[in-house]
Amino acid sequence: MSAKHPPVTCHVLDTSVGKPAANIQCTLSRFLKSADGSPSSSCFEVARASTNEDGRVAAWEMRQKGVAGKLVLEEGFTYKIRFETWEHFKGETFFPYVEVVFTVKEINRHYHIPLLLSPYAYSTYRGS
């Protein structure tokens, strides 16, 4: 994991126009664990960001009290990034938001979440 990048990054590309999707609001949340260790349906917000002109999140704004600036992921926990797509498409979309859920298996790895987006479809994969 690079010291200059946060442990999780994302990149949003609007495939309907072949360009990066700027100004998409992104929220990173962490799920609580159930008694058996699986992710519960409850989660809390960890950080927020907006995509830049290149469609990338350059830095996360921390939302947890008492956490000073640096984003830290916890091994074995499940997270989600919620991408607010409604405004980007001016309401002309089937998906008002997209949520991508992933589990952190190793804290020393970088997690990159690309989102390929159009008004009526989206795709994602484990980036590098």
The first five atom37 places (N, CA, C, CB, O) and aatype in JSON, in Angstrom:
{
  "aatype": [12, 15, 0, 11, 8, 14, 14, 19, 16, 4, 8, 19, 10, 3, 16, 15, 19, 7, 11, 14, 0, 0, 2, 9, 5, 4, 16, 10, 15, 1, 13, 10, 11, 15, 0, 3, 7, 15, 14, 15, 15, 15, 4, 13, 6, 19, 0, 1, 0, 15, 16, 2, 6, 3, 7, 1, 19, 0, 0, 17, 6, 12, 1, 5, 11, 7, 19, 0, 7, 11, 10, 19, 10, 6, 6, 7, 13, 16, 18, 11, 9, 1, 13, 6, 16, 17, 6, 8, 13, 11, 7, 6, 16, 13, 13, 14, 18, 19, 6, 19, 19, 13, 16, 19, 11, 6, 9, 2, 1, 8, 18, 8, 9, 14, 10, 10, 10, 15, 14, 18, 0, 18, 15, 16, 18, 1, 7, 15],
  "atom_mask": [
    [1, 1, 1, 1, 1],
    [1, 1, 1, 1, 1],
    [1, 1, 1, 1, 1],
    [1, 1, 1, 1, 1],
    [1, 1, 1, 1, 1],
    [1, 1, 1, 1, 1],
    [1, 1, 1, 1, 1],
    [1, 1, 1, 1, 1],
    [1, 1, 1, 1, 1],
    [1, 1, 1, 1, 1],
    [1, 1, 1, 1, 1],
    [1, 1, 1, 1, 1],
    [1, 1, 1, 1, 1],
    [1, 1, 1, 1, 1],
    [1, 1, 1, 1, 1],
    [1, 1, 1, 1, 1],
    [1, 1, 1, 1, 1],
    [1, 1, 1, 0, 1],
    [1, 1, 1, 1, 1],
    [1, 1, 1, 1, 1],
    [1, 1, 1, 1, 1],
    [1, 1, 1, 1, 1],
    [1, 1, 1, 1, 1],
    [1, 1, 1, 1, 1],
    [1, 1, 1, 1, 1],
    [1, 1, 1, 1, 1],
    [1, 1, 1, 1, 1],
    [1, 1, 1, 1, 1],
    [1, 1, 1, 1, 1],
    [1, 1, 1, 1, 1],
    [1, 1, 1, 1, 1],
    [1, 1, 1, 1, 1],
    [1, 1, 1, 1, 1],
    [1, 1, 1, 1, 1],
    [1, 1, 1, 1, 1],
    [1, 1, 1, 1, 1],
    [1, 1, 1, 0, 1],
    [1, 1, 1, 1, 1],
    [1, 1, 1, 1, 1],
    [1, 1, 1, 1, 1],
    [1, 1, 1, 1, 1],
    [1, 1, 1, 1, 1],
    [1, 1, 1, 1, 1],
    [1, 1, 1, 1, 1],
    [1, 1, 1, 1, 1],
    [1, 1, 1, 1, 1],
    [1, 1, 1, 1, 1],
    [1, 1, 1, 1, 1],
    [1, 1, 1, 1, 1],
    [1, 1, 1, 1, 1],
    [1, 1, 1, 1, 1],
    [1, 1, 1, 1, 1],
    [1, 1, 1, 1, 1],
    [1, 1, 1, 1, 1],
    [1, 1, 1, 0, 1],
    [1, 1, 1, 1, 1],
    [1, 1, 1, 1, 1],
    [1, 1, 1, 1, 1],
    [1, 1, 1, 1, 1],
    [1, 1, 1, 1, 1],
    [1, 1, 1, 1, 1],
    [1, 1, 1, 1, 1],
    [1, 1, 1, 1, 1],
    [1, 1, 1, 1, 1],
    [1, 1, 1, 1, 1],
    [1, 1, 1, 0, 1],
    [1, 1, 1, 1, 1],
    [1, 1, 1, 1, 1],
    [1, 1, 1, 0, 1],
    [1, 1, 1, 1, 1],
    [1, 1, 1, 1, 1],
    [1, 1, 1, 1, 1],
    [1, 1, 1, 1, 1],
    [1, 1, 1, 1, 1],
    [1, 1, 1, 1, 1],
    [1, 1, 1, 0, 1],
    [1, 1, 1, 1, 1],
    [1, 1, 1, 1, 1],
    [1, 1, 1, 1, 1],
    [1, 1, 1, 1, 1],
    [1, 1, 1, 1, 1],
    [1, 1, 1, 1, 1],
    [1, 1, 1, 1, 1],
    [1, 1, 1, 1, 1],
    [1, 1, 1, 1, 1],
    [1, 1, 1, 1, 1],
    [1, 1, 1, 1, 1],
    [1, 1, 1, 1, 1],
    [1, 1, 1, 1, 1],
    [1, 1, 1, 1, 1],
    [1, 1, 1, 0, 1],
    [1, 1, 1, 1, 1],
    [1, 1, 1, 1, 1],
    [1, 1, 1, 1, 1],
    [1, 1, 1, 1, 1],
    [1, 1, 1, 1, 1],
    [1, 1, 1, 1, 1],
    [1, 1, 1, 1, 1],
    [1, 1, 1, 1, 1],
    [1, 1, 1, 1, 1],
    [1, 1, 1, 1, 1],
    [1, 1, 1, 1, 1],
    [1, 1, 1, 1, 1],
    [1, 1, 1, 1, 1],
    [1, 1, 1, 1, 1],
    [1, 1, 1, 1, 1],
    [1, 1, 1, 1, 1],
    [1, 1, 1, 1, 1],
    [1, 1, 1, 1, 1],
    [1, 1, 1, 1, 1],
    [1, 1, 1, 1, 1],
    [1, 1, 1, 1, 1],
    [1, 1, 1, 1, 1],
    [1, 1, 1, 1, 1],
    [1, 1, 1, 1, 1],
    [1, 1, 1, 1, 1],
    [1, 1, 1, 1, 1],
    [1, 1, 1, 1, 1],
    [1, 1, 1, 1, 1],
    [1, 1, 1, 1, 1],
    [1, 1, 1, 1, 1],
    [1, 1, 1, 1, 1],
    [1, 1, 1, 1, 1],
    [1, 1, 1, 1, 1],
    [1, 1, 1, 1, 1],
    [1, 1, 1, 1, 1],
    [1, 1, 1, 0, 1],
    [1, 1, 1, 1, 1]
  ],
  "atom_positions": [
    [[0.85, -1.17, 0.0], [0.0, 0.0, 0.0], [0.89, 1.23, 0.0], [-0.97, 0.0, 1.22], [1.84, 1.31, 0.78]],
    [[0.6, 2.17, -0.87], [1.39, 3.4, -0.96], [1.06, 4.33, 0.19], [1.14, 4.1, -2.3], [-0.09, 4.47, 0.58]],
    [[2.09, 4.96, 0.73], [1.9, 5.88, 1.85], [1.17, 7.14, 1.43], [3.24, 6.24, 2.47], [0.58, 7.82, 2.27]],
    [[1.19, 7.47, 0.13], [0.53, 8.7, -0.31], [-0.94, 8.51, -0.7], [1.29, 9.27, -1.48], [-1.63, 9.49, -0.96]],
    [[-1.4, 7.3, -0.73], [-2.8, 7.02, -1.04], [-3.51, 6.5, 0.21], [-2.91, 5.99, -2.19], [-2.9, 5.82, 1.03]],
    [[-4.81, 6.83, 0.36], [-5.56, 6.21, 1.46], [-5.69, 4.71, 1.21], [-6.97, 6.87, 1.62], [-5.48, 4.26, 0.08]],
    [[-6.03, 3.93, 2.23], [-6.11, 2.47, 2.06], [-7.24, 2.02, 1.13], [-6.29, 1.81, 3.4], [-7.21, 0.9, 0.62]],
    [[-8.22, 2.88, 0.9], [-9.27, 2.58, -0.07], [-9.46, 3.8, -0.97], [-10.62, 2.19, 0.65], [-9.58, 4.93, -0.5]],
    [[-9.47, 3.53, -2.27], [-9.7, 4.59, -3.25], [-10.78, 4.13, -4.21], [-8.38, 4.94, -4.02], [-11.11, 2.94, -4.27]],
    [[-11.32, 5.07, -4.96], [-12.31, 4.71, -5.97], [-12.16, 5.63, -7.17], [-13.74, 4.79, -5.39], [-11.58, 6.71, -7.09]],
    [[-12.7, 5.17, -8.28], [-12.62, 5.87, -9.55], [-13.94, 5.63, -10.27], [-11.38, 5.4, -10.41], [-14.32, 4.48, -10.5]],
    [[-14.63, 6.7, -10.64], [-15.93, 6.58, -11.29], [-15.82, 7.08, -12.72], [-17.02, 7.36, -10.52], [-15.41, 8.21, -12.97]],
    [[-16.18, 6.2, -13.66], [-16.17, 6.55, -15.07], [-17.6, 6.47, -15.61], [-15.22, 5.61, -15.87], [-18.29, 5.47, -15.42]],
    [[-18.04, 7.53, -16.27], [-19.36, 7.57, -16.89], [-19.22, 7.0, -18.29], [-19.96, 9.03, -16.92], [-18.79, 7.7, -19.21]],
    [[-19.6, 5.74, -18.46], [-19.42, 5.07, -19.74], [-20.41, 5.55, -20.8], [-19.55, 3.58, -19.56], [-20.23, 5.27, -21.99]],
    [[-21.45, 6.28, -20.4], [-22.41, 6.79, -21.39], [-21.83, 7.95, -22.18], [-23.7, 7.24, -20.69], [-22.29, 8.24, -23.28]],
    [[-20.81, 8.6, -21.64], [-20.16, 9.71, -22.36], [-18.65, 9.48, -22.52], [-20.4, 11.03, -21.62], [-17.96, 10.28, -23.16]],
    [[-18.15, 8.38, -21.94], [-16.74, 8.06, -22.07], [-15.81, 9.0, -21.33], [0.0, 0.0, 0.0], [-14.7, 9.26, -21.78]],
    [[-16.28, 9.52, -20.17], [-15.48, 10.47, -19.41], [-15.55, 10.15, -17.92], [-15.96, 11.91, -19.67], [-16.46, 9.45, -17.47]],
    [[-14.59, 10.67, -17.14], [-14.68, 10.53, -15.69], [-15.93, 11.23, -15.15], [-13.42, 11.1, -15.02], [-16.39, 12.22, -15.72]],
    [[-16.46, 10.71, -14.07], [-17.65, 11.3, -13.43], [-17.2, 12.16, -12.25], [-18.66, 10.18, -12.95], [-16.87, 11.65, -11.18]],
    [[-17.18, 13.47, -12.45], [-16.75, 14.41, -11.42], [-17.9, 14.74, -10.48], [-16.19, 15.69, -12.05], [-19.07, 14.66, -10.85]],
    [[-17.55, 15.12, -9.26], [-18.5, 15.61, -8.25], [-19.53, 14.58, -7.8], [-19.22, 16.8, -8.78], [-20.64, 14.95, -7.42]],
    [[-19.18, 13.31, -7.85], [-20.05, 12.27, -7.28], [-19.74, 12.2, -5.79], [-19.83, 10.85, -8.0], [-18.58, 12.03, -5.4]],
    [[-20.75, 12.33, -4.96], [-20.58, 12.22, -3.51], [-20.42, 10.74, -3.15], [-21.79, 12.86, -2.74], [-21.19, 9.89, -3.61]],
    [[-19.42, 10.44, -2.34], [-19.12, 9.06, -1.92], [-19.11, 8.99, -0.4], [-17.76, 8.57, -2.51], [-18.56, 9.87, 0.26]],
    [[-19.71, 7.95, 0.14], [-19.71, 7.73, 1.58], [-19.16, 6.34, 1.85], [-21.15, 7.89, 2.18], [-19.64, 5.35, 1.3]],
    [[-18.15, 6.27, 2.72], [-17.56, 5.0, 3.14], [-18.13, 4.66, 4.51], [-15.99, 5.07, 3.17], [-18.04, 5.46, 5.44]],
    [[-18.72, 3.48, 4.63], [-19.3, 3.02, 5.9], [-18.73, 1.65, 6.26], [-20.85, 2.96, 5.82], [-18.31, 0.9, 5.38]],
    [[-18.72, 1.34, 7.56], [-18.27, 0.03, 8.05], [-19.43, -0.68, 8.71], [-17.07, 0.18, 9.04], [-20.16, -0.09, 9.52]],
    [[-19.6, -1.95, 8.37], [-20.65, -2.77, 8.97], [-20.21, -3.28, 10.33], [-21.02, -3.94, 8.05], [-19.03, -3.57, 10.55]],
    [[-21.16, -3.39, 11.24], [-20.92, -4.06, 12.51], [-20.92, -5.56, 12.24], [-22.01, -3.67, 13.58], [-21.36, -6.01, 11.19]],
    [[-20.41, -6.33, 13.2], [-20.41, -7.79, 13.04], [-21.54, -8.4, 13.83], [-19.06, -8.39, 13.5], [-21.9, -7.92, 14.91]],
    [[-22.12, -9.47, 13.29], [-23.12, -10.26, 13.99], [-22.41, -11.15, 15.0], [-23.98, -11.12, 13.0], [-21.18, -11.23, 15.02]],
    [[-23.18, -11.82, 15.85], [-22.62, -12.7, 16.87], [-21.74, -13.8, 16.26], [-23.73, -13.33, 17.69], [-20.77, -14.23, 16.88]],
    [[-22.07, -14.24, 15.05], [-21.28, -15.29, 14.41], [-20.08, -14.75, 13.61], [-22.16, -16.1, 13.49], [-19.36, -15.51, 12.97]],
    [[-19.87, -13.43, 13.66], [-18.74, -12.82, 12.97], [-19.04, -12.34, 11.56], [0.0, 0.0, 0.0], [-18.21, -11.68, 10.94]],
    [[-20.22, -12.67, 11.05], [-20.59, -12.2, 9.71], [-21.03, -10.74, 9.79], [-21.74, -13.09, 9.11], [-21.38, -10.25, 10.87]],
    [[-21.02, -10.02, 8.66], [-21.47, -8.63, 8.69], [-22.95, -8.54, 9.04], [-21.2, -7.95, 7.34], [-23.77, -9.3, 8.52]],
    [[-23.29, -7.61, 9.92], [-24.7, -7.39, 10.24], [-25.27, -6.43, 9.2], [-24.88, -6.81, 11.7], [-24.56, -5.99, 8.3]],
    [[-26.55, -6.12, 9.31], [-27.16, -5.16, 8.39], [-26.95, -3.72, 8.86], [-28.66, -5.44, 8.24], [-27.31, -2.78, 8.16]],
    [[-26.37, -3.55, 10.04], [-26.13, -2.21, 10.6], [-24.72, -1.75, 10.27], [-26.35, -2.21, 12.12], [-23.75, -2.51, 10.36]],
    [[-24.62, -0.48, 9.89], [-23.31, 0.08, 9.6], [-23.26, 1.53, 10.07], [-22.98, -0.02, 8.09], [-24.29, 2.12, 10.39]],
    [[-22.06, 2.09, 10.1], [-21.9, 3.5, 10.47], [-20.94, 4.16, 9.5], [-21.4, 3.65, 11.93], [-20.05, 3.52, 8.94]],
    [[-21.14, 5.45, 9.32], [-20.34, 6.22, 8.39], [-18.93, 6.45, 8.94], [-21.01, 7.55, 8.09], [-18.74, 6.82, 10.1]],
    [[-17.94, 6.21, 8.08], [-16.54, 6.38, 8.44], [-15.97, 7.65, 7.81], [-15.72, 5.16, 8.01], [-15.26, 8.41, 8.47]],
    [[-16.28, 7.87, 6.52], [-15.69, 9.01, 5.8], [-16.56, 9.39, 4.6], [-14.26, 8.68, 5.33], [-17.38, 8.61, 4.13]],
    [[-16.33, 10.62, 4.13], [-17.02, 11.12, 2.93], [-16.01, 11.76, 1.99], [-18.13, 12.15, 3.31], [-14.94, 12.19, 2.4]],
    [[-16.4, 11.81, 0.71], [-15.55, 12.45, -0.29], [-16.38, 12.75, -1.52], [-14.32, 11.56, -0.64], [-17.52, 12.29, -1.65]],
    [[-15.81, 13.51, -2.42], [-16.38, 13.75, -3.75], [-15.33, 13.4, -4.78], [-16.86, 15.24, -3.9], [-14.14, 13.59, -4.56]],
    [[-15.78, 12.89, -5.92], [-14.82, 12.6, -6.98], [-14.33, 13.91, -7.59], [-15.46, 11.7, -8.06], [-15.08, 14.88, -7.7]],
    [[-13.05, 13.91, -7.98], [-12.46, 15.1, -8.59], [-12.74, 15.1, -10.1], [-10.93, 15.15, -8.32], [-13.53, 14.29, -10.58]],
    [[-12.1, 16.0, -10.83], [-12.33, 16.11, -12.29], [-11.94, 14.85, -13.04], [-11.56, 17.29, -12.84], [-12.43, 14.61, -14.14]],
    [[-11.06, 14.05, -12.45], [-10.64, 12.79, -13.06], [-11.53, 11.63, -12.6], [-9.18, 12.5, -12.74], [-11.26, 10.48, -12.94]],
    [[-12.58, 11.93, -11.82], [-13.49, 10.89, -11.34], [-12.95, 10.09, -10.17], [0.0, 0.0, 0.0], [-13.48, 9.03, -9.84]],
    [[-11.89, 10.6, -9.54], [-11.24, 9.87, -8.45], [-11.46, 10.56, -7.1], [-9.73, 9.73, -8.72], [-11.62, 11.78, -7.03]],
    [[-11.46, 9.76, -6.05], [-11.44, 10.31, -4.69], [-9.98, 10.48, -4.32], [-12.21, 9.37, -3.65], [-9.24, 9.51, -4.2]],
    [[-9.57, 11.72, -4.14], [-8.18, 12.02, -3.8], [-7.94, 11.93, -2.3], [-7.79, 13.41, -4.32], [-6.85, 11.56, -1.86]],
    [[-8.95, 12.27, -1.5], [-8.82, 12.25, -0.04], [-10.2, 12.08, 0.58], [-8.13, 13.55, 0.49], [-11.19, 12.57, 0.05]],
    [[-10.24, 11.39, 1.69], [-11.48, 11.17, 2.45], [-11.54, 12.15, 3.61], [-11.58, 9.71, 2.95], [-10.51, 12.44, 4.23]],
    [[-12.73, 12.65, 3.9], [-12.97, 13.48, 5.09], [-13.52, 12.56, 6.17], [-13.96, 14.67, 4.78], [-14.59, 11.98, 6.02]],
    [[-12.77, 12.44, 7.25], [-13.16, 11.53, 8.33], [-14.44, 12.01, 9.01], [-12.02, 11.4, 9.36], [-14.63, 13.22, 9.2]],
    [[-15.31, 11.07, 9.39], [-16.59, 11.39, 10.04], [-16.65, 10.92, 11.48], [-17.73, 10.79, 9.25], [-17.57, 11.29, 12.21]],
    [[-15.7, 10.1, 11.91], [-15.72, 9.56, 13.27], [-15.14, 10.59, 14.24], [-14.93, 8.23, 13.34], [-14.13, 11.23, 13.94]],
    [[-15.76, 10.73, 15.38], [-15.23, 11.6, 16.42], [-13.93, 11.01, 16.95], [-16.25, 11.78, 17.57], [-13.79, 9.8, 17.11]],
    [[-12.99, 11.89, 17.22], [-11.74, 11.46, 17.83], [-10.72, 10.89, 16.86], [0.0, 0.0, 0.0], [-9.61, 10.55, 17.27]],
    [[-11.06, 10.79, 15.57], [-10.11, 10.29, 14.58], [-9.52, 11.5, 13.86], [-10.79, 9.29, 13.56], [-10.25, 12.28, 13.25]],
    [[-8.23, 11.65, 13.94], [-7.57, 12.82, 13.37], [-7.04, 12.53, 11.98], [-6.43, 13.29, 14.27], [-5.9, 12.09, 11.82]],
    [[-7.85, 12.77, 10.99], [-7.4, 12.81, 9.62], [-7.11, 11.54, 8.86], [0.0, 0.0, 0.0], [-7.47, 11.47, 7.69]],
    [[-6.49, 10.55, 9.43], [-6.03, 9.39, 8.67], [-7.06, 8.27, 8.66], [-4.72, 8.89, 9.25], [-7.56, 7.84, 9.7]],
    [[-7.37, 7.82, 7.45], [-8.31, 6.71, 7.28], [-7.58, 5.4, 7.56], [-8.92, 6.71, 5.85], [-6.53, 5.13, 6.98]],
    [[-8.15, 4.58, 8.44], [-7.6, 3.28, 8.77], [-8.72, 2.24, 8.62], [-7.0, 3.26, 10.22], [-9.78, 2.38, 9.23]],
    [[-8.47, 1.22, 7.82], [-9.42, 0.12, 7.68], [-9.11, -0.94, 8.72], [-9.39, -0.48, 6.25], [-7.96, -1.09, 9.15]],
    [[-10.13, -1.69, 9.12], [-9.95, -2.74, 10.11], [-10.1, -4.11, 9.45], [-10.96, -2.59, 11.27], [-11.09, -4.37, 8.77]],
    [[-9.12, -4.95, 9.67], [-9.1, -6.28, 9.08], [-10.3, -7.11, 9.55], [-7.8, -7.0, 9.44], [-10.67, -7.09, 10.72]],
    [[-10.89, -7.83, 8.6], [-12.01, -8.71, 8.91], [-13.36, -8.02, 8.92], [0.0, 0.0, 0.0], [-14.39, -8.67, 9.14]],
    [[-13.38, -6.73, 8.68], [-14.65, -6.0, 8.65], [-15.1, -5.76, 7.22], [-14.53, -4.66, 9.4], [-14.29, -5.72, 6.29]],
    [[-16.4, -5.61, 7.06], [-17.0, -5.35, 5.76], [-17.35, -3.87, 5.68], [-18.26, -6.23, 5.54], [-17.84, -3.27, 6.64]],
    [[-17.09, -3.3, 4.52], [-17.32, -1.87, 4.26], [-18.19, -1.71, 3.03], [-15.97, -1.11, 4.07], [-18.39, -2.65, 2.26]],
    [[-18.72, -0.51, 2.87], [-19.42, -0.19, 1.62], [-19.09, 1.24, 1.25], [-20.96, -0.4, 1.75], [-18.88, 2.11, 2.1]],
    [[-19.06, 1.47, -0.06], [-19.0, 2.83, -0.59], [-20.32, 3.08, -1.29], [-17.77, 3.03, -1.57], [-20.73, 2.32, -2.17]],
    [[-20.97, 4.15, -0.89], [-22.22, 4.56, -1.53], [-21.9, 5.72, -2.46], [-23.32, 4.96, -0.47], [-21.38, 6.75, -2.03]],
    [[-22.21, 5.55, -3.74], [-22.0, 6.56, -4.76], [-23.35, 7.21, -5.08], [-21.35, 5.94, -6.04], [-24.28, 6.53, -5.51]],
    [[-23.46, 8.51, -4.87], [-24.71, 9.23, -5.12], [-24.77, 9.62, -6.6], [-24.83, 10.5, -4.2], [-24.16, 10.61, -7.0]],
    [[-25.51, 8.86, -7.39], [-25.51, 9.04, -8.84], [-26.66, 9.88, -9.37], [-25.55, 7.7, -9.5], [-26.62, 10.32, -10.52]],
    [[-27.68, 10.12, -8.55], [-28.88, 10.84, -8.99], [-28.55, 12.21, -9.57], [-29.85, 11.0, -7.81], [-28.98, 12.54, -10.68]],
    [[-27.78, 13.0, -8.85], [-27.46, 14.35, -9.31], [-26.59, 14.33, -10.56], [-26.76, 15.13, -8.21], [-26.76, 15.17, -11.44]],
    [[-25.66, 13.39, -10.63], [-24.78, 13.31, -11.81], [-25.6, 13.16, -13.09], [-23.8, 12.14, -11.67], [-25.28, 13.77, -14.11]],
    [[-26.65, 12.35, -13.04], [-27.49, 12.12, -14.2], [-28.73, 13.01, -14.22], [-27.91, 10.67, -14.26], [-29.64, 12.8, -15.02]],
    [[-28.77, 14.0, -13.33], [-29.89, 14.96, -13.24], [-31.23, 14.24, -13.13], [-29.9, 15.89, -14.47], [-32.23, 14.65, -13.72]],
    [[-31.24, 13.14, -12.36], [-32.46, 12.39, -12.11], [-32.85, 11.43, -13.23], [0.0, 0.0, 0.0], [-33.81, 10.68, -13.08]],
    [[-32.12, 11.44, -14.33], [-32.44, 10.57, -15.46], [-31.64, 9.28, -15.36], [-32.15, 11.29, -16.81], [-30.8, 8.98, -16.22]],
    [[-31.9, 8.51, -14.3], [-31.18, 7.26, -14.08], [-32.08, 6.26, -13.37], [-29.91, 7.51, -13.26], [-32.97, 6.64, -12.61]],
    [[-31.84, 5.02, -13.62], [-32.55, 3.95, -12.94], [-31.99, 3.72, -11.54], [-32.47, 2.65, -13.76], [-32.69, 3.23, -10.66]],
    [[-30.72, 4.1, -11.34], [-30.03, 3.89, -10.07], [-29.75, 5.23, -9.4], [-28.71, 3.1, -10.29], [-28.79, 5.9, -9.78]],
    [[-30.54, 5.64, -8.41], [-30.3, 6.92, -7.73], [-29.02, 6.91, -6.92], [-31.47, 7.26, -6.83], [-28.46, 7.97, -6.61]],
    [[-28.55, 5.73, -6.56], [-27.26, 5.55, -5.9], [-26.8, 4.12, -6.17], [-27.36, 5.84, -4.36], [-27.59, 3.25, -6.53]],
    [[-25.51, 3.91, -5.99], [-24.91, 2.58, -6.14], [-24.12, 2.3, -4.86], [-23.99, 2.48, -7.43], [-23.35, 3.14, -4.41]],
    [[-24.31, 1.12, -4.29], [-23.54, 0.71, -3.12], [-22.67, -0.49, -3.48], [-24.47, 0.37, -1.94], [-23.16, -1.5, -4.0]],
    [[-21.39, -0.37, -3.21], [-20.43, -1.45, -3.45], [-19.94, -1.91, -2.08], [-19.23, -0.99, -4.38], [-19.38, -1.13, -1.32]],
    [[-20.15, -3.19, -1.78], [-19.8, -3.76, -0.48], [-18.58, -4.66, -0.67], [-21.02, -4.55, 0.13], [-18.52, -5.45, -1.62]],
    [[-17.62, -4.55, 0.26], [-16.4, -5.35, 0.17], [-15.87, -5.65, 1.57], [-15.32, -4.63, -0.68], [-16.15, -4.9, 2.51]],
    [[-15.12, -6.73, 1.7], [-14.54, -7.14, 2.98], [-13.03, -6.96, 2.95], [-14.9, -8.6, 3.31], [-12.37, -7.35, 1.99]],
    [[-12.5, -6.37, 4.0], [-11.06, -6.16, 4.13], [-10.45, -7.43, 4.71], [-10.74, -4.91, 5.03], [-10.67, -7.76, 5.88]],
    [[-9.69, -8.12, 3.91], [-9.04, -9.37, 4.33], [-7.65, -9.12, 4.92], [-8.94, -10.34, 3.16], [-7.22, -9.82, 5.83]],
    [[-6.97, -8.1, 4.38], [-5.61, -7.78, 4.83], [-5.48, -6.27, 4.95], [-4.53, -8.35, 3.86], [-5.73, -5.55, 3.98]],
    [[-5.1, -5.78, 6.12], [-5.04, -4.33, 6.31], [-3.85, -3.68, 5.61], [-4.98, -4.02, 7.77], [-3.84, -2.46, 5.42]],
    [[-2.86, -4.46, 5.22], [-1.69, -3.89, 4.55], [-1.84, -3.82, 3.04], [-0.47, -4.71, 4.89], [-0.89, -3.47, 2.34]],
    [[-3.02, -4.12, 2.54], [-3.28, -4.05, 1.09], [-4.05, -2.79, 0.77], [-4.06, -5.3, 0.6], [-4.76, -2.24, 1.61]],
    [[-3.91, -2.35, -0.45], [-4.68, -1.21, -0.95], [-5.95, -1.75, -1.6], [-3.84, -0.34, -1.97], [-5.9, -2.73, -2.35]],
    [[-7.08, -1.13, -1.34], [-8.36, -1.53, -1.91], [-8.83, -0.44, -2.85], [-9.42, -1.8, -0.79], [-9.13, 0.67, -2.43]],
    [[-8.9, -0.77, -4.14], [-9.33, 0.19, -5.16], [-10.65, -0.29, -5.73], [-8.25, 0.35, -6.29], [-10.77, -1.43, -6.19]],
    [[-11.65, 0.59, -5.71], [-13.0, 0.24, -6.15], [-13.37, 1.1, -7.37], [-14.04, 0.46, -4.99], [-13.83, 2.22, -7.21]],
    [[-13.17, 0.59, -8.59], [-13.6, 1.3, -9.78], [-15.1, 1.09, -10.0], [-12.8, 0.84, -11.02], [-15.63, 0.01, -9.73]],
    [[-15.77, 2.11, -10.5], [-17.2, 2.01, -10.82], [-17.39, 2.51, -12.23], [-18.08, 2.81, -9.81], [-17.12, 3.67, -12.53]],
    [[-17.86, 1.63, -13.11], [-18.21, 1.98, -14.48], [-19.7, 2.21, -14.49], [-17.77, 0.87, -15.53], [-20.47, 1.32, -14.13]],
    [[-20.12, 3.4, -14.89], [-21.49, 3.85, -14.63], [-22.15, 4.41, -15.88], [-21.5, 4.9, -13.54], [-21.51, 5.11, -16.67]],
    [[-23.42, 4.1, -16.05], [-24.26, 4.75, -17.06], [-25.65, 4.88, -16.42], [-24.31, 3.92, -18.43], [-25.87, 4.34, -15.34]],
    [[-26.58, 5.59, -17.06], [-27.89, 5.78, -16.42], [-28.65, 4.48, -16.14], [-28.74, 6.65, -17.29], [-29.49, 4.43, -15.24]],
    [[-28.37, 3.42, -16.9], [-29.14, 2.19, -16.75], [-28.31, 0.94, -16.5], [-29.97, 1.98, -17.96], [-28.81, -0.18, -16.63]],
    [[-27.04, 1.14, -16.15], [-26.18, -0.01, -15.86], [-24.97, 0.46, -15.06], [-25.73, -0.74, -17.16], [-24.57, 1.62, -15.14]],
    [[-24.41, -0.47, -14.3], [-23.12, -0.2, -13.66], [-22.38, -1.51, -13.48], [-23.31, 0.51, -12.3], [-22.97, -2.59, -13.47]],
    [[-21.06, -1.39, -13.34], [-20.21, -2.55, -13.12], [-19.05, -2.12, -12.23], [-19.7, -3.14, -14.48], [-18.64, -0.96, -12.24]],
    [[-18.55, -3.06, -11.46], [-17.41, -2.78, -10.61], [-16.54, -4.02, -10.53], [-17.85, -2.33, -9.21], [-16.97, -5.11, -10.91]],
    [[-15.34, -3.86, -10.04], [-14.42, -4.98, -9.91], [-13.36, -4.61, -8.87], [-13.76, -5.33, -11.28], [-13.28, -3.46, -8.44]],
    [[-12.57, -5.58, -8.47], [-11.48, -5.36, -7.51], [-10.3, -4.8, -8.27], [-11.08, -6.68, -6.76], [-9.59, -5.53, -8.96]],
    [[-10.09, -3.5, -8.16], [-8.98, -2.85, -8.86], [-7.67, -3.03, -8.14], [0.0, 0.0, 0.0], [-7.59, -3.71, -7.11]],
    [[-6.65, -2.43, -8.69], [-5.31, -2.52, -8.09], [-4.73, -1.13, -7.85], [-4.37, -3.34, -8.99], [-3.62, -1.0, -7.34]]
  ]
}
